[in-house]
């Protein structure tokens, strides 16, 4: 079979300005961070991002000025930072366009896109201001085909008028980028632990780019096909990127890096300190390998390694760091 | 303000939250105090409660406290690992979640919650927060919810600036009239007391005030007229609950401060 192996910077270069993109992962796990840093280094502009619960992947892209519009449910690192600092500032300063949904309804929107349907119904959102308020105006929506013509449509079921449902519009992105534990050069993908919504996000995208901790032979992944999650023909590019989600965790590979997350959150709520963070960890490193050196190199990374039987670093210190 | 130096406010709140969970229930956990509550409940009076995290794990038997619902720690002892679609569709929307935890920046007298933004116009907010995450879904679709909140006057306004998570809406049967087929908040555990909702009007009332406080002090720190009639003192944590909380649930004191 043809190999889809691609270098990281070559894969990143495929994404043009103003592209619609979704990234895999959930708050503190499995975001394709090496890919995100390279997008910033390459100076990408005006991206349209779609997600449920992103974390620092979106926050640093927003802070670096790469993002025009987002549709989301949540933007934070949970207990490491209860709101994304650059997200918060971008909204409060009027520097970003956004639309609020919930996690379930964003996932249903990806599911509709993945199934080739125009929308999905749900019983969620009723009575909330996610229905009552709009982040984007009708004019903003109609002027840009990247955004659905309306936020939602509430209706009674045609089968039982007492049943109230909300229809949410499908998402079709130009790109989905997911970071996984194992992939084969053919595009067979294995995700261990929680799958989040990576599969639906990938299948609602025109082009799927997979970054993987480990590249495994095709025949090895074919021995247990029930553990593989994406049709290989839907994947266009596979990049080998060990520690590609740092500072976030990858189950069975490594834990999140509390020290790096603290450095980020200590820096990101101040413009000057954030700029210094970008310089030190993004602009002044030329590659992912240099980034890994900048965050502490092999000594630091070894301390984050996942241990059996847990799949994370059981004795990792997470509070009261020096 | 604590009357008893044996425990901290976070410990009292975690124990109060844990006591709301019954054995055998399916519980949707969130980050922070809710995680302390479910883990404590599972290790004490509710060993058969099923802990679910919206990022995709079901039936966790936690060995180490997760710091996020996407934490690999949530997979420990889990009966199943899947994704958000499975958890939200088949478990939550289909009516299989007994109780979910919610929190936010503002809570009003009918238990509506705001975790989106402060200010009259959400498109030009004074302060922006993380947003709903799964909170709106849990508020709409769990059989009941437990709300955790910091008790300050500005955090308990008459009306929230933005309803991220619908509670009892405007009281009475307004929740059902909005089309919501089940659920609603059952309790609000705060830094000052425990509040519940009147069965008919669905308005909030003070059920108990934490040791060291008076009902009047709680009412003074609430932005609407709070019914404190019949409120009693919040039961204190037992030695056994405190021991498990400190030694097994959160020995690193991630949230217990």
Contacts between the chains, C-beta under 8 A, distances in Angstrom:
chain1	res1	chain2	res2	distance
A	25	B	70	7.5
A	26	B	55	4.6
A	26	B	56	7.9
A	26	B	68	8.0
A	26	B	69	7.6
A	26	B	70	3.7
A	26	B	84	7.5
A	27	B	55	7.5
A	27	B	68	4.8
A	27	B	69	7.1
A	27	B	70	4.5
A	28	B	67	6.9
A	28	B	68	4.3
A	28	B	70	5.3
A	28	B	71	6.2
A	29	B	55	7.7
A	29	B	68	7.6
A	29	B	70	4.5
A	29	B	71	7.0
A	29	B	72	6.5
A	52	B	84	6.3
A	53	B	55	7.6
A	53	B	70	7.2
A	53	B	133	5.6
A	53	B	134	7.9
A	72	B	131	6.4
A	73	B	131	5.8
A	73	B	132	5.3
A	73	B	133	5.5
A	73	B	134	7.3
A	74	B	130	5.0
A	74	B	131	4.8
A	74	B	132	6.5
A	74	B	133	3.6
A	74	B	134	8.0
A	75	B	130	5.7
A	75	B	131	6.3
A	76	B	130	3.9
A	77	B	68	7.3
A	78	B	31	4.5
A	78	B	67	6.3
A	78	B	68	3.6
A	78	B	69	7.0
A	78	B	70	7.5
A	79	B	31	5.2
A	79	B	32	6.3
A	79	B	67	4.1
A	79	B	68	6.2
A	79	B	254	7.0
A	79	B	255	7.3
A	80	B	67	6.5
A	80	B	68	7.5
A	82	B	129	7.8
A	82	B	130	6.4
A	83	B	128	7.3
A	83	B	129	5.3
A	83	B	130	4.8
A	84	B	130	7.2
A	87	B	128	7.4
A	88	B	127	7.7
A	88	B	128	4.9
A	88	B	129	7.5
A	91	B	117	7.6
A	91	B	125	6.5
A	91	B	128	4.1
A	92	B	125	6.6
A	92	B	126	7.5
A	92	B	127	7.1
A	92	B	128	5.6
A	94	B	124	7.2
A	100	B	116	6.3
A	100	B	122	7.9
A	100	B	131	5.5
A	100	B	132	6.7
A	101	B	132	7.4
A	102	B	132	4.5
A	102	B	133	7.3
A	102	B	134	6.4
A	102	B	135	7.3
A	102	B	136	4.1
A	102	B	137	4.9
A	103	B	54	6.3
A	103	B	84	6.0
A	103	B	88	6.9
A	103	B	132	7.1
A	103	B	133	5.4
A	103	B	134	4.1
A	103	B	137	6.3
A	104	B	84	7.2
A	104	B	88	4.0
A	104	B	89	7.8
A	104	B	92	7.2
A	104	B	93	7.3
A	104	B	134	6.5
A	104	B	136	8.0
A	104	B	137	4.0
A	105	B	137	7.4
A	107	B	83	8.0
A	107	B	84	4.7
A	107	B	85	5.2
A	107	B	88	6.4
A	108	B	85	7.8
A	111	B	85	6.0
A	122	B	93	6.8
A	123	B	93	5.9
A	123	B	140	6.7
A	123	B	141	6.4
A	123	B	179	7.7
A	123	B	180	7.6
A	123	B	181	6.4
A	124	B	88	7.9
A	124	B	93	6.9
A	124	B	136	6.4
A	124	B	137	4.6
A	124	B	140	4.7
A	124	B	141	6.0
A	125	B	136	6.2
A	125	B	140	6.7
A	126	B	140	6.1
A	126	B	166	7.3
A	126	B	178	5.1
A	126	B	179	4.4
A	126	B	180	5.3
A	127	B	140	7.2
A	127	B	163	7.0
A	127	B	166	3.6
A	127	B	169	5.5
A	127	B	175	6.6
A	127	B	178	3.6
A	127	B	179	7.3
A	127	B	180	5.7
A	128	B	132	7.9
A	128	B	136	5.0
A	128	B	139	7.5
A	128	B	140	7.3
A	128	B	163	5.2
A	128	B	164	6.5
A	128	B	165	6.8
A	128	B	166	5.0
A	129	B	116	7.2
A	129	B	122	7.2
A	129	B	162	4.8
A	129	B	163	4.5
A	129	B	164	6.8
A	130	B	132	6.4
A	130	B	136	5.6
A	130	B	164	7.1
A	132	B	163	7.0
A	133	B	122	5.1
A	133	B	123	7.9
A	133	B	162	6.7
A	134	B	123	7.9
A	135	B	122	7.2
A	135	B	123	6.3
A	154	B	179	7.9
A	164	B	178	7.9
A	164	B	179	3.0
A	193	B	72	6.1
A	193	B	75	5.3
A	193	B	81	5.5
A	194	B	53	7.9
A	194	B	55	5.1
A	194	B	56	3.5
A	194	B	57	5.9
A	194	B	70	6.7
A	194	B	74	7.6
A	194	B	75	6.9
A	194	B	81	5.4
A	194	B	82	7.3
A	194	B	83	6.3
A	195	B	56	6.0
A	195	B	81	7.4
A	195	B	82	6.3
A	195	B	83	3.9
A	196	B	55	5.9
A	196	B	56	6.2
A	196	B	70	7.0
A	196	B	83	5.3
A	196	B	84	6.1
A	197	B	83	5.7
A	197	B	84	5.0
A	197	B	85	6.3
A	198	B	83	7.4
A	199	B	83	7.2
A	200	B	83	7.9
A	200	B	85	6.2
A	249	B	71	7.1
A	249	B	72	5.3
A	251	B	72	4.3
A	251	B	75	6.4
A	252	B	72	7.9
A	255	B	72	7.0
A	256	B	67	7.8
A	256	B	71	7.8
A	306	B	72	7.4
A	310	B	63	7.2
A	310	B	64	7.6
A	310	B	72	7.6
A	310	B	73	7.8
A	310	B	76	6.4
A	311	B	72	5.3
A	311	B	75	6.2
A	312	B	64	7.7
A	312	B	71	7.8
A	312	B	72	4.2
A	312	B	73	5.9
A	314	B	63	7.7
A	314	B	64	6.3
A	317	B	252	7.4
A	318	B	67	6.2
A	318	B	252	6.4
A	318	B	254	5.9
A	319	B	252	6.2
A	319	B	253	6.7
A	319	B	254	5.4
